[in-house]
Amino acid sequence: MALINAYIIYRRVQAERVPRKAAPTHPEFMRWMQTELLGVGAADFEGDLSVQALVDTPVPPSPTPRYTLPGRHTTKQVDTYRVTGGKNGKETRKRRQYGCKVCSLLRPGKIPWKTTFYCVECTKARSNGVTGDAACAKGKVYLCQKVRQHDPIAATNFATCSQI
């Protein structure tokens, strides 16, 4: 499974680097991986390969970040609706709700709070340089507007997810 995931990532990276060149097929990628792995020798395993040494080795920052986040969030409510059966058989329109990005990160193992708001700047930064359906596939960054207990150590918190 790791090799299949590596192939998928490799294909996407190659498509971004050289857009007009056809990506290698899966068998070509597997042959290339096999020759690379056969070229690994004992010299590649010299030195301290302990987990502690790997953790202590600093990783240099990327010269080009994927995207820069804004200092402040400007939220906007979604324009997508769903039709539900209301009282007395009347149909009602409700805004579609999505999981809050901050709540999903700060509450692991729990369902994130639902929201109808998204950050305009973060969404633009995420889809920077991407247009059409590809920008929609990147998705919006949804942030809830309710004050939550984000810091378990603090007695009270007065910040919403869009203010964090």
C-alpha positions, 0 to 999 in steps of 0.5 A, a space after each residue: 500500500 505504501 508503494 501505491 501511495 508513493 506512486 500516486 504522490 509521485 505522479 501528482 508532483 511530476 504533473 505539477 513540475 512538468 505539466 506537458 510530460 506524461 506521467 510514468 505508468 505504474 510498472 515504470 515507477 515500480 521498475 524505477 523503485 526496484 533499481 533505486 532500492 537495489 542500489 542501497 548498500 551498507 554505506 547508506 546505513 552507517 552512522 547513528 540511525 536511532 530514533 532519538 538522533 532522527 528526532 534531534 536532527 533539525 529539518 530546514 524550512 521549505 524555501 517556498 511555503 505551500 501557502 501563507 495564512 492571513 493574520 485575520 479571518 474574514 468569514 462568509 456564510 455558505 450559499 449552498 442549501 438543502 431542501 428538507 421536509 418541514 412542518 405541515 408537509 411544507 418544504 424548507 431550505 436549510 444551509 448546508 453544514 460542514 465540520 469546523 477545521 479548528 474543532 476537528 484538529 483540537 478535538 481528536 477522536 470527536 466529531 467536529 462542531 458543524 458550521 455554515 461559515 468559511 474563511 475567505 482568505 484561507 480558502 483563497 490561499 489554499 486554492 492559490 493559482 488553481 482555477 475551475 473544478 480543481 479549486 473546488 476540489 481543494 475545498 473551503 476552510 470552514 470555521 465555527 462562530 461559537 466560543 469553545 473551550 479550546 485550551 483545557 488548561 485555561 479556566 475560560 476561553 473567549 475565542 471562536 475558531 475564526 479568532 484563533 
